[in-house]
Amino acid sequence: MTYRIRRGISVRVAAASIGTLALAAILVPAGTLAADSGGVGTGGVGPTSGTPTSSDGEFPIRGKYSYGDGLGAGRGHQGQDLMANCGKPVVAAQSGRVQFKDYQAGGAGNYVVIDGTGALEDTVYMHLQGAAKVTKRETVSAGQVIGKVGTTGRSSACHLHFEMWGGAGWYEGGSPIDPKPSLQLWARR
C-alpha cells in the first residue's frame, strides 16, 4: 500500500503484523493522507443499525471505516478497499441472491458474490473473517448482515474489498464498475 505524505513524497508499506490504519497513524499526522492517492483516505462512520435506509443501496460496513486502494490501483485491483477493524459487521449493499460463497487462499480469502438480478449490479465482498453468514442461493436484503470484516487470503490488514459488476455480472462477461461513487452516496444516508 502506498501513502502519500505530501506532494512528491511517498512511503510504501507492507503492513503484516499491525493494521494499516495504526501504521499510518505512526507515520504521519492525522489528516495528511490523500484519499485519491491509493492509500488510506478520509472515511467516516457507517450506519450502526441493521435497518436498510433505501432500496437503492446500503453502505457495506457497520461502524468506522476509511477508504483504501480503489479501482485500478495496481495489480488489477477491481474494487474498493474499505479499511475497518476486524470483526465489524459487513452487510449486503444491495438485495439479491447469493451466487458464490467460497474461500480462495491466494487472493480473496473468504468471499461472497451476490447476484443483483435484474437492474442491480453484482456485489462482491472479500477477505471476510470466517465463513460468510449466508448460504449459496439464499436471497438477501440490502442491510442484511452477511459476514465480518477480516484479513483472510492475500491481505495484509483488516479490510473489506468491495466490488460491483455490471453487464452480465461477476466473471460472466460483465465488467467491474468503480464502486466509490455508490459507496459515497450510501455513506451519506
VONULO-276347 format. One line per 10 residues: number of its first residue (from 1); their letters; for each residue x, y, z of C-alpha. Coordinates in steps of 0.2 Angstrom, whole numbers, plus 2048, in hexadecimal, padded with zeros to 3 digits. Layout:
// residues N
NUM = A = X/Y/Z  ...
END
This chain:
// residues 189
1 = MTYRIRRGIS = 800/800/800  807/811/7FC  804/821/807  807/832/800  80D/83D/80F  80D/84D/805  80F/850/7F2  81E/847/7EB  822/83C/7FB  81C/82B/7FD
11 = VRVAAASIGT = 81E/81C/809  81B/80B/803  815/7FF/811  812/7ED/812  808/7EC/823  80A/7DA/828  808/7DA/83B  800/7EA/83F  7F1/7F2/837  7F3/7FE/829
21 = LALAAILVPA = 7E9/80C/832  7F4/80A/841  804/80B/837  7FE/81A/82D  7FA/823/83E  80D/81F/843  814/826/832  80A/836/830  800/842/839  7ED/840/838
31 = GTLAADSGGV = 7E5/848/828  7F4/848/81D  7F1/838/814  7E9/83B/802  7D9/832/7FF  7DD/831/7EC  7EE/82B/7EE  7EA/818/7EF  7EE/819/802  7E2/81B/811
41 = GTGGVGPTSG = 7D8/82A/80E  7CA/833/817  7BC/827/81E  7AE/828/82A  7A2/81E/834  796/813/82B  784/811/831  784/807/842  772/800/840  76E/7F1/835
51 = TPTSSDGEFP = 75F/7FA/82D  761/7FD/81B  760/810/817  75B/80E/805  757/800/7F8  765/808/7ED  773/803/7F8  77B/801/809  78D/806/80F  795/7F4/811
61 = IRGKYSYGDG = 79D/7F7/822  795/7FB/833  7A1/806/83C  7B0/811/839  7BA/80F/829  7C5/817/81D  7C9/816/80A  7D8/80C/805  7DD/806/7F3  7D0/809/7E6
71 = LGAGRGHQGQ = 7CC/803/7D4  7DC/801/7CA  7E8/803/7D8  7F6/7F8/7D1  7F5/7E5/7CF  7E4/7E5/7C7  7DB/7EB/7D6  7C9/7EA/7D1  7C0/7F2/7E0  7C1/7FD/7EF
81 = DLMANCGKPV = 7CA/7F9/7FF  7C1/7FF/80F  7CC/7FF/81E  7C4/7FA/82E  7C7/7F0/83E  7C6/7DE/83C  7B5/7D7/842  7AB/7E6/83D  79A/7E0/835  79A/7E0/822
91 = VAAQSGRVQF = 788/7E2/81A  781/7DF/809  783/7EF/7FF  774/7EA/7F4  767/7DD/7F4  76A/7CD/7EA  76E/7BB/7EA  77E/7B3/7F1  787/7AC/7E1  797/7A7/7E9
101 = KDYQAGGAGN = 79E/7A4/7FA  7AF/79D/7FB  7C1/79F/801  7D0/7A3/7F6  7E1/7A2/7FF  7EC/7AC/7F3  7E0/7BA/7F0  7CE/7BE/7F6  7CF/7B4/806  7BD/7B1/80C
111 = YVVIDGTGAL = 7B1/7B9/800  79F/7BB/7FA  798/7C0/7E9  786/7C6/7E9  77D/7C6/7D9  773/7D7/7D7  767/7CF/7CB  75E/7DA/7BF  764/7ED/7C0  76F/7EB/7CF
121 = EDTVYMHLQG = 782/7E8/7CD  78B/7D8/7D4  794/7DD/7E5  7A3/7D4/7EB  7AA/7D3/7FD  7BB/7CC/800  7C7/7C9/80F  7B9/7C5/81B  7BD/7BF/82C  7B7/7AD/82C
131 = AAKVTKRETV = 7AA/7A5/821  79C/7B1/81B  78C/7B0/825  782/7AD/815  780/79D/80A  781/79B/7F8  770/79F/7EF  76A/7A8/7FE  760/7B8/7FB  767/7C7/804
141 = SAGQVIGKVG = 761/7D8/808  76B/7E9/807  771/7EB/819  771/7D9/81E  780/7D3/827  78A/7C7/81C  79B/7C6/825  7A9/7D0/82E  7B7/7DA/829  7C7/7CF/829
151 = TTGRSSACHL = 7D8/7CD/821  7D7/7BC/819  7E0/7B7/809  7EC/7C3/801  7EA/7D1/80D  7F6/7DA/819  7E9/7E4/824  7D7/7E3/829  7CC/7E9/81B  7BD/7E5/810
161 = HFEMWGGAGW = 7C1/7E5/7FD  7B1/7EA/7F5  7AD/7E8/7E2  79E/7EC/7D7  79C/7E4/7C6  791/7E9/7B8  78B/7E1/7A8  78A/7CE/7A9  791/7CF/7BB  7A0/7C9/7C5
171 = YEGGSPIDPK = 7AC/7BF/7B9  79D/7BA/7AD  7A2/7C7/7A0  79E/7D6/7AA  7AA/7E4/7AF  7AF/7EC/7BF  7A8/7FC/7C4  7B0/809/7CF  7A6/807/7DF  7AD/817/7E8
181 = PSLQLWARR = 79F/822/7E2  792/816/7E8  79B/814/7F8  79C/827/7FB  789/829/7F7  784/81A/803  790/821/811  786/832/811  776/829/815
END
